[in-house]
Amino acid sequence: MDVVSPTLINFIIFVLAIYVGFHVVWNVTPALHTPLMAVTNAISAIVIVGAMLAAALTESSLSRYMGVFAVALAAVNVFGGFLVTRRMLEMFKKKDRKGAQQ
């Protein structure tokens, strides 16, 4: 018999990840947001792979549905992150002047 439930350990890890993530994100300077968005998109892609594995290796249907839901949320995060990063990078492009075109 386990001394501590694996569910409790997973919940503690989840709460610690939220705490650390909150402090990491809010302490980033604005100049680093664009490069960090690209990195977080890559991390979210890794989360998709992990969620797929978790959904595939579970035995209960509730866990499988939660894994599929995690894949869907991570996919939204990845695609939304790429759209936001693209929009931020377009803000730094030089705009063409109408008089300069010939």
MODELLER restraints for C-alpha pairs under 7 A, 6 or more apart:
rsr = mdl.restraints
at = mdl.atoms
rsr.add(forms.Gaussian(group=physical.xy_distance, feature=features.Distance(at['CA:34:A'], at['CA:85:A']), mean=6.20, stdev=0.5))
rsr.add(forms.Gaussian(group=physical.xy_distance, feature=features.Distance(at['CA:37:A'], at['CA:81:A']), mean=6.61, stdev=0.5))
rsr.add(forms.Gaussian(group=physical.xy_distance, feature=features.Distance(at['CA:37:A'], at['CA:85:A']), mean=6.38, stdev=0.5))
rsr.add(forms.Gaussian(group=physical.xy_distance, feature=features.Distance(at['CA:38:A'], at['CA:85:A']), mean=6.93, stdev=0.5))
rsr.add(forms.Gaussian(group=physical.xy_distance, feature=features.Distance(at['CA:41:A'], at['CA:78:A']), mean=5.14, stdev=0.5))
rsr.add(forms.Gaussian(group=physical.xy_distance, feature=features.Distance(at['CA:41:A'], at['CA:81:A']), mean=6.05, stdev=0.5))
rsr.add(forms.Gaussian(group=physical.xy_distance, feature=features.Distance(at['CA:41:A'], at['CA:82:A']), mean=6.91, stdev=0.5))
rsr.add(forms.Gaussian(group=physical.xy_distance, feature=features.Distance(at['CA:44:A'], at['CA:74:A']), mean=5.92, stdev=0.5))
rsr.add(forms.Gaussian(group=physical.xy_distance, feature=features.Distance(at['CA:44:A'], at['CA:77:A']), mean=6.93, stdev=0.5))
rsr.add(forms.Gaussian(group=physical.xy_distance, feature=features.Distance(at['CA:44:A'], at['CA:78:A']), mean=5.89, stdev=0.5))
rsr.add(forms.Gaussian(group=physical.xy_distance, feature=features.Distance(at['CA:45:A'], at['CA:78:A']), mean=6.57, stdev=0.5))
rsr.add(forms.Gaussian(group=physical.xy_distance, feature=features.Distance(at['CA:47:A'], at['CA:74:A']), mean=6.67, stdev=0.5))
rsr.add(forms.Gaussian(group=physical.xy_distance, feature=features.Distance(at['CA:48:A'], at['CA:71:A']), mean=5.21, stdev=0.5))
rsr.add(forms.Gaussian(group=physical.xy_distance, feature=features.Distance(at['CA:48:A'], at['CA:74:A']), mean=5.77, stdev=0.5))
rsr.add(forms.Gaussian(group=physical.xy_distance, feature=features.Distance(at['CA:48:A'], at['CA:75:A']), mean=6.84, stdev=0.5))
rsr.add(forms.Gaussian(group=physical.xy_distance, feature=features.Distance(at['CA:51:A'], at['CA:67:A']), mean=5.44, stdev=0.5))
rsr.add(forms.Gaussian(group=physical.xy_distance, feature=features.Distance(at['CA:51:A'], at['CA:70:A']), mean=6.02, stdev=0.5))
rsr.add(forms.Gaussian(group=physical.xy_distance, feature=features.Distance(at['CA:51:A'], at['CA:71:A']), mean=5.60, stdev=0.5))
rsr.add(forms.Gaussian(group=physical.xy_distance, feature=features.Distance(at['CA:52:A'], at['CA:67:A']), mean=6.56, stdev=0.5))
rsr.add(forms.Gaussian(group=physical.xy_distance, feature=features.Distance(at['CA:52:A'], at['CA:71:A']), mean=6.46, stdev=0.5))
rsr.add(forms.Gaussian(group=physical.xy_distance, feature=features.Distance(at['CA:54:A'], at['CA:67:A']), mean=6.11, stdev=0.5))
rsr.add(forms.Gaussian(group=physical.xy_distance, feature=features.Distance(at['CA:55:A'], at['CA:63:A']), mean=6.64, stdev=0.5))
rsr.add(forms.Gaussian(group=physical.xy_distance, feature=features.Distance(at['CA:55:A'], at['CA:64:A']), mean=4.58, stdev=0.5))
rsr.add(forms.Gaussian(group=physical.xy_distance, feature=features.Distance(at['CA:55:A'], at['CA:67:A']), mean=4.31, stdev=0.5))
rsr.add(forms.Gaussian(group=physical.xy_distance, feature=features.Distance(at['CA:55:A'], at['CA:68:A']), mean=6.26, stdev=0.5))
rsr.add(forms.Gaussian(group=physical.xy_distance, feature=features.Distance(at['CA:56:A'], at['CA:64:A']), mean=6.93, stdev=0.5))
rsr.add(forms.Gaussian(group=physical.xy_distance, feature=features.Distance(at['CA:58:A'], at['CA:64:A']), mean=6.12, stdev=0.5))
